[in-house]
Amino acid sequence: MSKDVKSIVRSLHFVYIMTLVLGSLIQFSEESEFVVDKSKTGLTHVPKDLPPQTKVLDVSQNYISELQLSDISFLSRLTVLRLSQNRMQCLDISVFKFNQDLEYLDLSHNRLQKILCHPIPNLKHLDLSFNDFEALPICKEFGNLTQLNFLGLSATKLQKLDLLPIAHLHLNCILLDLERYYVKENETESLQILNTKKLHLVFHPNSFFSVQVNILVKRVGCLQLDNIKLNDDNCQVFTTFLSELTQGPALLNFTLNHVETTWKCLAGVFQFLWPKPIEYLSIYNLTIVKSIDKEDFTYYKTTLKGLKIEHVTNRVFIFSQTALYTVFSEMNIRALTIADTPFIHMLCPQVPSTFKFLNFTQNVFTDSVFQNCKTLARLETLILQKNKLKDLFKIGLMTKDMLSLEILDVSSNSLDYDGQREHCIWAGSIVVLNLSSNILTDSVFRCLPPKVKVLDLHNNGIRSIPKDVARLEALQELNVASNSLARLPGCGTFSGLAILIIDYNSISNPSADFFQSCQKIRSLKAGNNPFQCTCELRDFMQSLGQVSSEVVEAWPDSYKCEYPESYKGTLLKDFHVSQLSCNTALLIVTIGVTGLVLALTVTGLCIYFDLPWYLRMLCQWTQTRRRARNVPLEELQRTLQFHAFISYSEHDSAWVKSELVPCLEKEDIRICLHERNFVPGKSIMENIINCIEKSYKSIFVLSPNFVQSEWCHYELYFAHHNLFHEGSDNLILILLDPIPQNSIPGKYHKLKALMAQRTYLEWPKEKSKHGLFWANIRAAFNIKIRLVTEEDDVET
Ligand SMILES: *[C@@H]1O[C@H](CO)[C@@H](O)[C@H](O)[C@H]1NC(C)=O
């Protein structure tokens, strides 16, 4: 039962996983398959072979001049259609009647003169701008596009109530292109624009501004005008045009894009806008032409909070810098951005300034900017990114009287500090200092604002952080990425450090006590350093292991070994080196212990295999041999006193004495029995050897008892070696009782070997076979051998 449940659960699990996999596959194909991009493909018609599931169709920048019902009616799921930059002249909107999902329709930059109306209920974005309409292409059906939030239009003629049919819609943006609008003699047109948050008007890019239409706006919060070309003559036309537009109390953001003007006219426009209820004025892509002369500017009370001018081209080459900069420096607003301009300077305001935020990114300012400037006491943020600043000391000095300055960004300059000079002076209020992408070196740590909390020094030339510098106790975040630091600094001088970014440096062996020294650290980003994967690193890794994993940023992927070569590219996470190879004391102890164990093992083995016994035997035997070596071979033969030496176990002595000895002696075979022919005063060992040496042959009576007797083994050992020495076949083995092979102890290899190779004589149990047995024994003896008598022996 439970087995069934398990298998059901398992198969459900499988189905679930398969569903996930298939689901993701379908999603994947949905994204790629249902988007069809046929832009810039030279099409003259919408292709017929589109997949019917197509949701997004891009046929922009082609040569399509007409759209028919059959072209797209089968694309029932179409939501986005881009048809801009084609050659459409007329459009019957009813071609979309089967595209009920259509939300986005871009028909801009065609040659449309006429549209035939039809409701498309879900439309959100309808762009008919940059076409050839004479009057605004507004159908009464547009009034039903309740979802519409963007409407792009174009016309050469305007009538006040043209937009009435859509007056009740809540649009986000109306784009009205007036590129081809021309001034009519003796009449002033007007247009009422209702209910849009943003109005975007585009004029002809190359003609001087001449539009004299009265555009009445209500509730427009955001106004953008593109392509304004002004000179001293038509400047008035432009400000007149603006007067109605900028009336509305709702207007907060006013943007001008692509403006070409004289300085005089620009100042005039500023002057005109100053009392208007605008809060933020932005000018992008400004070109100043003709001349720049001093303009009188009255800084009326203004609601303007911020002025932003980005990307300025100056076509005036000889002019008074002061005339240009004074207009800006005296502005009574809070935020001023002048970015990406050829301006080389900005003046210190003459009276205490209202500026809280100044952004001069990407100009050509030098160190002389704002030197000795005491009127920027309210300034909180100063950005001088990407200029031509060189001397950090002077930058410090610049801030001296900026008593509210909190954020200073002087990144991407050529700042350096030669540490030889006097102490740096900084505004004590600075908490964020961005010094990144300069050419600063170690000495920068001797020239920092004392209360800085966030310090960005990335991408400089710092090699080490000096220890003997003033303490930066407030410092919380330090970015020293992309420098040449060789060591991970401790937090000695930055006791409050919480974030350290030190990736892309030259740190090979980060010290293990980093986390001990930096108790408050919350985030460490130290990847992409050339880590040396050795023992030192191991300690660091251990200390890493003790901190929470969120602390180490970009772990483990950007932490890789650089050396040694064999580990190059290995993730630190996967680098393991044993405790042993890193700890010398441990290594010595281990070697010692291993040696001891080895010695003990060898000793144990020696004892087990009875090695000392063999050594003793070898010693005895060599001594005896030495004694015997002095005697010549014939002499030795002549010293034979016995035909046979008999080795046997005490337990078998009954058989030996009752059967073997009588039987042999009957044949005149002289026997040496160690207990009978014992020479007093010699050791048992010597007696045995003596006996063996003086005997022609040795008889061994093998039985389980023999195997058990140690003496018998000695005897066998000597007899065997004697045999070797004499080179003759002098061993006779009699197997009295069968010996099971495995009953011979392992250490008696000799006996084992002999038993295996030798033919032994088996003592038959049957009496009838005894005769043959004895005959065999006798045959083994050469009776003719001359034996010396014991008396002779004594004589010699
Ligand atoms: C410092 O400026 C650089 C750009 O120059 C920017 O990427 C970085 O985020 C800034 N640092 C801080 C702390 O704001």
The ligand as an ORCA input file, in Angstrom:
! r2SCAN-3c Opt
* xyz 0 1
  C      32.034     58.006     -7.746
  O      31.952     58.356     -9.097
  C      31.909     57.296    -10.005
  C      31.847     57.834    -11.411
  O      32.857     58.751    -11.634
  C      30.703     56.439     -9.726
  O      30.710     55.311    -10.573
  C      30.716     55.979     -8.293
  O      29.550     55.266     -8.015
  C      30.830     57.181     -7.372
  N      30.957     56.698     -6.000
  C      30.113     56.976     -5.029
  C      30.411     56.456     -3.691
  O      29.138     57.655     -5.223
*
